[in-house]
Amino acid sequence: MKSYILRSISLVLVVISTLISHAQIINSDFEDWSLFSNLRMPDGWTFAGVEGVAVPVTRTSESHSGTYAAKGEVMKTGLCAPLSILTPTLVSISYGSENLGFSVFEKHYSISGFYKFNPVEGDKFHITVIMFNDTTTVGIGAQMIETGAIEYTPFNIDISYISEEIPNTCLITFTICGPAGSDGYHEGSYYTVDELDFDTPVLLYQGFGDFNYQFALQQNYPNPFGSETEITFEIPENMTVKIKIFNILGQEINELADRKYVKGSHSIKWNGRDYNGRKVSNGIYFYQIQSGDLSQAKKMYLLR
């Protein structure tokens, strides 16, 4: 009984620590903009522009939510090379800062958001996220988008870690590159981004001695998905697990599992249908894993 109480206290302390240290992406909805040297920039972000000549990143009211979003457009400057044309590279560094990005306090395993993209002559929209421990890269994620999207479309990028070190800085970059590489982009290509978010941090489940286990829900794959998606999760010991699906209103629409699983990694699939076997409509859904007092949830996107 005493061991159970100590283990429970250890788990509660880890949960509290995770909640306290959870960091948000600075100005993730691009609502806040300030003037720097007569260039209006989103707070917490920087881009390269030529004052009075070309401003490749601007504030737009065509937002996914809220009042504003960030729009980046390839622009000609009329200047000599290499400044004759500017690509809208938007990075998560405050103007004038020498830091590599903004502060984080734990490993995040994916980043999501919404975008529009108008490519000209095969240009591509490139998103990268890099996690640093001081100046050392410990995790990275990237996505190259080649297809245009006239309406806001969700993206979700997994972050893969190459080190056991906990990151303390995150750098996010949005840019447009040409069909064959980083340069060669074309005037008129543009993107719009809004409503960025990290995933739910992994909950550590701590035992005794040298054992550190995870109660972890992974991002579904593929995401967005059309007809079917796979949900993977890990549990630190044999336990009964429930996996449920909820719509954006928080209404439960299906239950994929309610049974005992053995310690380890498991996966289960969802075919985009409700309790009655009916196909649900396109949109945002949430999936939740629950076992006793342990619970995690993530969002996913259905696009048929």
N, C-alpha and C positions, 0 to 999 in steps of 0.2 A: 504493500500500500504506500509506504514511504517513497519507494522508487517511482511509483506512478505519479505521485504528487510532485516530486522533484522534476520529473520529465515534463509534466504539464506546465510547471512554472518556467522551465527552460524554453518551451515552445512559445508560451505567451510573451516572454521577453523578446524573443526573436521577431515575432509578429509586430510588437510595438515598435521595436527598433526599425523594422522595415518601413512601417507607416511614417515614422518621424523623418526618416532620411529620404523618402521618396521625392525625387526632383522632377519638376515639370520643364518642358521645353519653353524657353523664354519667348514671350510674345508669339505663342504657337498659333494664334488665330489672326495675327497681323492686324490687330486693331489699333496698336499704338505706333505712331510715326512722329519723328522729330526732325527739325532742320539742323543740318551740319554743313557749314560752308555753302549755304544756299542749296544744298541737295537734301531733299526729304527722304529719310531712310527709316525703315521699320526698326523700332527699338530692339536692340540685341542682335541686329543683323547688319551686314556691310556688303556693298557691291562697288564695282569700279565704274565711274562715270566721268564725263567731261562736262564740267560746269558751264552752262549756257550753250552747250553744243549737243550733247547726247546724254540722256538719262535712261539707261536700259531697264531699270527696275522702278516701277511706279505703283502707287496706291490705286486700287480699283474698287468700285462699289459693287462689282459683279462677284459677290462673295458666295461661298457655299452656306455660311451661317454668319450671323453678326452683320457688321456694317462694311468691313473692308476685307480685301485679300491682297496678295502681292502678285503683280504681273511683270514678267520679264520678257523683253523683246529684243531680238537682234537688230541693231541700228547702224546705219552709216553715219560717219562723223564729218566727212569732208576733209579730214586731216590726212597726212601722209601715213603710210604703213610704218609701224604695225598698228596704229590707232585709226586706220581708215574705216574699220568696222568693229563694233563691240558686241561681245556675247554677254547675255545677262547672267553673270555668275553671282548668285546670292549665297552668302555663307553666314553661319550662325556665330558671328563674332561682333561684339559691340564696336561701334565706330571709334577709332583711336586706340582700341585695346591691343595689347601684344599677346594676349592669351590665345590658346589654340581653339577655344570654343567656350561653352558654358559648363558650369559645374554639374556633375552627376555624382551619385553616392552608392550606386549598386549596378549590377549587370542588368541591362534591359535587353530583351531578346528580339524585339522587332520595333519598327516605327511605322506608323500609318498616317494617312492624310487623304486629301482630295486634290485633284488637279484637272485642268483643261490643257490641251496641247494642240497647236496649229503648226505643223511642219511645212517648210517650204523646200522643195527639191530634195527630199530625203533626209532632212535634218532630224536629229534625235534629241530627246529630252533625257538628261542624265541626272539621277539622284544618288548621292552617296552619304553614308553615315559612318564616321570613324570614332571609336572609343579609345581614349588615351589614359594611361597611368603616367602622370607627369608628361614626359615627351615621348614615351614609348607606346606604340600602337598595340592594343590588346584585343581589339575587335573591329570588324568591318562588315558593312552591308552595302549593296549597290543594286540599282535597277536601271536598265536602258530601255526607254519607251520609244518605240518607232512609229506607232500608229496614232493618228490624230484623235482627239476627243473633244467634241464641241460642247458636250455637257460635262458637269463635274463627275469625275470617275474616281473611285477609291483606289488607293495603292497600299500595299503592305510589304515591307522589306524585312526579311530576317537578318539579324545581326549574328555573325559567327565569331566565336572567340578563339584566339590562338594562344591565349595565356590564362593562367589561373588568377592573375592579378585583378583586383577590382578597379574598374575605371574611375577616374575622377574628373574627366573632361570629355565632352562630346562635340564633334564638329559635323554639321549637316551642310551639304552643298547641293544647290540646284543650278543647272546650267544647260545650255544647248550646244551640241557639237555637230559637226558636219557628217555627211554620210560615211566618210572613210576614216574619220578620226576626230581629234579634238578641234582642229581648225577647219576651214572650208565651209562654215555655216553661212546661211543666206538671210539677207534682209527680209524682215517680215515674219520669220518664225517666232512664235511666242508661246509661253506657258503661263498659267495662273495656278497658284497653290494656296491652300487654306486648311485650317483645322488639323494641325499636326498633333500626334499623340504617341506616347510610348505604350508598350504593352504593360500588363500587370507584372510587377516584379516577382521573381520566383520566391516562394516561401520555403525557408530552410526548416527542416524537421530534424532537430538535434537529439541524438541519443547520448550514450555514455562512451567513455574512452575515446578511441580515435575515429568513431563512426559519425559521419555527417551525412544525413540522408536528405532527399528532396521530395516534397509533395508538389508536383509541378504539372501544370497544364500547358501544352505547347500550342503554338499558332496552327490553326487548321491549314491543310494543303490539299488542293490549290486554294488560293484566296486572292481575288474573288473566284467563285466557282459557278458552274452551270448546272450540271445534273447531279453531281456527287462530290463530297469532300471528305477527307479523312482527319480525324481528331486523335491526337496522341497524348498520352499522359503517363506520369510516373508516380509510383507510390512506394513509401519506404518500408512497408510491411504488409502482410496479408490484412485486407480490410474490405468492408462493403462500400461500394462506390456507386453513386448515382450521377448520371450525366443527363442534363436537361437542356432543351432548346427554348429560348424566349424570343418574342418579337420585340420591336423597338419600344413598344408600350409596356414592356415588362410582363406580358401575358405568356404563360407557359403553353407551348404549342406541341411539344413532343418530349418523350423521355426515351433516351437511347439505351440506358442501362440502369439496373438496380440489382446488383448482385455482388458476391464476394470475388475479389481478384487477389492473386498472389503477388507478393513483392516483385517489383520490376517495372518494365515498360510495356504499355499496352496501346492498342489503337482500335478505333471504332469508326464506322462510316455513317454519314447522314445523307439521305437522298433528296433533301429539300422538300419533304412532305410532312404534314401534320399528323396528329393522332388518328385521323380518319383516312389517312392515305392520300389526301388531296395535296396537289402541288401548291406551295405557298408562293406569294408574289415576290418579285424582285425587291431587294432592299437590304437593310442592316439587320442582323440577328445576333443574339448572344448565346453562347454555350457555356454551361457551368458544370464543374465537377464538385461533388460534395461527399464528404465522409465524416460523419459526426460533426464536430465543430470546425473542421477544416473545409475551406471553400475557396475556389478561384473561378474567375469568369473572363472570357475574352469575346471580342466582337468579330464577326465575319460578314462577308458581302456575297449576296446571291445575285448573279447577273446571268439570266438565261438568254 
